[in-house]
């Protein structure tokens, strides 16, 4: 009988007045990522979806992206690929916000 996946990462990082970065990762007995949640939460930017501005997760049995209240299916190749995509998009959002303030 397969063991229940366990959470190996549970991080919350407050960004300088710019919301919260959330990272949760569950693995199976072989160390393979079987569930994840990556999110940038800031209800001042997006009051929809519990304040989630941007996120990727595999809840409900499918891989999907959240952006400003909209959810779309994403092609899952690997968790590392999804994590890089999330990071690139979050950095672009932060740059866009900084540029808008200048």
C-alpha positions as CSV (number, residue, x, y, z in Angstrom):
1,X,0.0,0.0,0.0
2,X,1.4,3.4,-1.0
3,X,2.1,5.9,1.8
4,X,0.2,9.1,2.0
5,X,2.2,12.0,0.5
6,X,3.7,14.3,3.0
7,X,4.4,18.0,2.9
8,X,8.1,18.8,2.7
9,X,7.9,22.5,2.1
10,X,5.5,25.0,3.8
11,X,6.9,28.5,3.3
12,X,5.3,32.0,3.6
13,X,7.5,34.9,2.7
14,X,6.3,38.5,3.3
15,X,7.4,40.7,0.5
16,X,8.3,44.3,1.2
17,X,4.7,45.7,1.4
18,X,3.8,43.7,-1.7
19,X,1.9,40.7,-0.3
20,X,2.9,37.1,0.5
21,X,4.6,34.4,-1.5
22,X,3.3,31.0,-0.6
23,X,5.1,27.7,-1.5
24,X,3.8,24.2,-0.5
25,X,5.2,21.0,-1.8
26,X,4.1,17.4,-1.1
27,X,6.1,14.3,-2.2
28,X,5.5,10.6,-2.3
29,X,7.7,7.8,-0.8
30,X,10.1,8.1,-3.8
31,X,10.6,11.9,-3.3
32,X,8.6,12.7,-6.4
33,X,6.5,15.9,-6.2
34,X,2.8,14.8,-6.3
35,X,1.1,18.0,-5.2
36,X,2.1,21.7,-5.1
37,X,0.8,25.2,-4.4
38,X,2.8,28.2,-5.5
39,X,1.0,31.6,-5.0
40,X,1.5,35.3,-4.8
41,X,-1.2,36.7,-2.6
42,X,-2.1,40.4,-2.3
43,X,-5.7,41.3,-1.8
44,X,-4.9,45.0,-2.5
45,X,-4.1,44.0,-6.1
46,X,-6.7,41.3,-6.5
47,X,-9.6,40.9,-4.0
48,X,-10.8,37.8,-6.0
49,X,-9.7,34.2,-5.3
50,X,-8.8,34.9,-1.7
51,X,-6.3,37.6,-2.8
52,X,-4.4,35.3,-5.1
53,X,-2.8,37.4,-7.8
54,X,-0.8,34.6,-9.4
55,X,-0.6,31.0,-8.6
56,X,0.0,27.5,-9.8
57,X,-1.2,24.3,-8.1
58,X,-2.3,20.8,-8.7
59,X,-5.3,20.7,-6.4
60,X,-8.5,19.0,-7.5
61,X,-6.5,16.5,-9.7
62,X,-5.4,19.0,-12.4
63,X,-2.6,21.4,-13.0
64,X,-3.7,25.0,-13.3
65,X,-2.8,28.6,-13.2
66,X,-4.6,31.3,-11.3
67,X,-4.3,34.9,-12.4
68,X,-6.4,37.8,-11.1
69,X,-9.4,35.7,-10.5
70,X,-9.2,33.5,-13.6
71,X,-8.2,29.8,-13.6
72,X,-6.8,28.1,-16.7
73,X,-5.3,24.6,-17.3
74,X,-1.6,24.4,-17.8
75,X,0.5,21.7,-19.5
76,X,2.5,20.0,-16.8
77,X,6.0,18.8,-17.8
78,X,7.7,18.9,-14.4
79,X,7.4,20.7,-11.1
80,X,10.7,22.4,-11.8
81,X,9.3,23.8,-15.1
82,X,6.2,25.1,-13.3
83,X,8.3,26.6,-10.5
84,X,10.5,28.5,-13.0
85,X,7.4,29.7,-14.8
86,X,5.9,31.0,-11.6
87,X,9.1,32.8,-10.6
88,X,9.5,34.5,-14.0
89,X,5.8,35.7,-14.0
90,X,6.1,36.9,-10.4
91,X,9.3,38.8,-11.1
92,X,7.7,40.4,-14.2
93,X,4.7,41.5,-12.0
94,X,7.0,43.1,-9.4
95,X,8.9,44.9,-12.1
96,X,5.7,46.1,-13.7
97,X,4.5,47.5,-10.3
98,X,7.9,49.2,-9.6
99,X,7.9,50.8,-13.0
100,X,4.3,52.0,-12.5
101,X,5.3,53.7,-9.3
102,X,8.3,55.5,-10.9
